[in-house]
Amino acid sequence: MNVVQYLFENSFNLAKDFVLGNKETISYTNLYDKASQMASYLSSSLGSNRNIILVSNNNNFFLIGYLGVMMSGNVCVPIDPSIEQKNFDYILQECDAPLVLIERRLLDRINTGSLKTISDGNYTHLIKNQPHFNQNDSFNSELPAQIIFTSGSTGVPKGVVLSHRNIIANTSSILQYLHLSENDIMEVVLPFYYCYGLSLLHTHLRAGGSLVLNNNFIFISSVFNDINKYKCTGFAGVPSHFQILLRKSEGFKNTHFPSLRYVTQAGGKLHNSFIEEFINTFPEISFYVMYGQTEATARLSYLEPNLLRSKLGSIGKGIPNVELKVVNQLNENVLAGETGEIIARGENIMLRYYKNGDETNKTIKNGWLYTGDMGTVDNDGYIYLTARNKEFIKIAGKRVSPKEIEEVIVSYPGIVDCTIETVDDEITGEAVKAVVVLAEGFEKSITEDVLKAWCAGKLAIHKLPKCIEFADSLRIGNTGKKVKRI
């Protein structure tokens, strides 16, 4: 089955809007019609199995292009609209794309050369006389549906190839544990070129729910207003979103959200103090801690909200139909309290890295995805994320997890964020440096000496920060994830 056929299977003729909001809306029937016409146009002009690049913010143009490309049997390559020209050129060359779907306003910054482009300014003219695309019931779901490029460790983007089956499997699993229905409305601040953002699109389209697209998280009050105005039942964010809402926003904790049923958090570890702060402030809202990777389509694990207090800090267990475990260097399951690498198996695991067999073979072994994330398990089998293997630092010959130090510092009242870095040290070779962001009003009361004293009572001596620097704000990228300074 084609993934778009699956997503629209029960909802293509719903008499309701899929996208809600002030700027633009689109109904289920209108979205299906236009995506189907886009698919017919692409199929007749390009055929199938071609890589088609999509550069757009979250809007109706993105939705129609994204769904139309995959419905036509071509491969969608969604790209960050703020991409640098050199990375755009690299992806363009790698993909050998015959066409770019791009927002018209981005053409002033992104040079597509002589390549054919379709924009939000001309696509309606191109597809208006196209018939509905003829879906093939025997479509091979093992075919690639999309390539999502992620930042590689060398600075060169890596393309994650996901099949139609990968997306169908992950969508089905997420729907099971979030219990989504046609009554659910999601406030979307995550971009759709990011797998977490795409999972919101997939699940709500399949469930018959709706999305409110908010591309302005920087204006925090707009998020509050959206949730209450459109009676949103869900909100999804990465750690920085929750850190900003809880400790940089004056009104969030004092606002009542009667419609909000649940929130989800993924895209990195949110420190325990923020989780406790949220569930203490909003005990009636279910908080889902989740863990995943682009290589797993989106999601690998979740922790049930009723276990948050007893399993605080855990990423939970594998989502439905995904096997998750922690293994040592001999590929044996670790014992409770031991540390190893988190590996996963399921139908959501990527096909491969695009044109990169060596990296594929390092990452997928005997059907298992080796995540590169280190973790441990408790006696009940719940997994706790320690750090990425490459994120450990070595102080005085000992491996140290930066997350452990960050967890201690952000537990001090008035701390919005902490990033651990290393600095040269004449004795130990490297020492710990903490870069701290304060909430408004705490600039005078929280000093370097205060935080060092706080850490001294909670950390081993080799983990103590040698120096603490105060920054004005979080450095976050377009997905909302924190960008570590170089």
Phi, psi and omega in degrees: 000137173291139185298326180290324175299319178295314184296323182265002189307318183250004190229357189298335182247020178294137180270063180204167177275137173275317177256127176249159175148176181281323188280313180202154175228164173204136181277165176301312184295320180292319179296315180297316181300313184288323177296320180293320177292321176298319179298317179297318179298313182294319180296316182288330183265334185236342187085220182223173178061029175254148178274121181241124184275139179234119181237105184196151169286177178290113179194180181296325178300316177301311184301313182294317179293314182300309182289324180295319179299310183289324177299325183284355181087009174267177186248121181273134178240087181284136187231146176302123180299341180266014184302144175287151183301321183295323178286325175298314180299321179297312180295320179301316181290317180299318187276343183052048186284135177274352189203145174236125170268120188213142174298136184303320184291342179279345182292343176288338183249327182256120180270113180267004178064223182269005183292143178294136179233150170236130183239174176292351178272339184232356187292325181297323178294322184288327188257353192299330181260009181280143175284169172296144180288139180275104181290139179261113183296339180260021180303138182279108184287354177278352180290151177298139176252327182202160173234119179251120181271131179242162179290122178276162181294338180269358183093347178271126181301141176253133181267121177266118182267118181246137181270169174301319180295321178305312183291319178300314182296314183291322178298314179300318181295316182296318179301325183294315186271340176270349177056048182283149178219181180292351178272355184274138179231122185254129171279116188254113173248355181270137180289150183282346176283353180259136188300328178295315177297317179297327180296329176293317177299310183299311187292320182284329175294317178294320184281344183086020179274201181221161178236143169248117185269117179238107181264017186229054180300335179302331173267087191300325181298333179293331177291314178302312184298317179301311186302316182279323181295317184260008178055050181294140178261345184219152173219137180236135181209163172266172185309316184298327178301313182288325177297316180293315180299318186280326189234357175245351181254129181285329189260346189301308185289347179256006181262140178264131180240082188295334183270343189286111183273323186203160169229154176237147179227127176211194178079024181130167183277122171272127185297148187305324183297326178287322178298314179299319180297319181293310186288336174286326180282322183234068184296340182275351181260126179288130181248115180258114170276131183226163181218141179191184177210156174301323181296346177252024182074314173189296196248141176239323183215164173208156175246127180298135184305327182288353179255004185302317184286319182283336181238036183304130181098350181274150172266006175085218179232174181302144176292167179309133177071016174235130177262127183231134178208168180242126185234155176271189184293345177264010182063027175262144177301132179287155173278163179306129179093342177278157181252139177204190181265139178278127178233157187217152177219136179171173182286355178271355183285134186309160173290314185180173165274140185293121178054035182216077182295324182297312180294324178299314182292333177285332188264323179247118182230121180053038177084359181257136173274120175268107193286337187081000178263137180262143181203177176222170180233156175260184184294341179264003178086008178279140188263140178238125181282130179264299178184165169290144183308319184280352182272346179298142174247158182244118180240122180054037178081002182247138177285130183233134175272120178303327183298328179295319180288318179301320181300319180293316185290318182287348176284351177280130182303134177098001178263124178273319184203156175215134175237129180265131176232178176241150175230158179294144179221131184296331185266308186266353183090306175224150177225168184273134172238135179247129174254119191241138173249127183261151170286157181299137178095354183252007187298327183271327186276336181255111180244172178301318181295322179298314182289325178295321178293321178299315181293324183299332180274357186229348185234152174296156189299325182284349179264355184288137177298131174285324179215153180231127179247140180257128180249156183283328185205166176289146172261107182235148178273188185290339177278351184096350179287150180289137176258119181281141184284149178253000000 
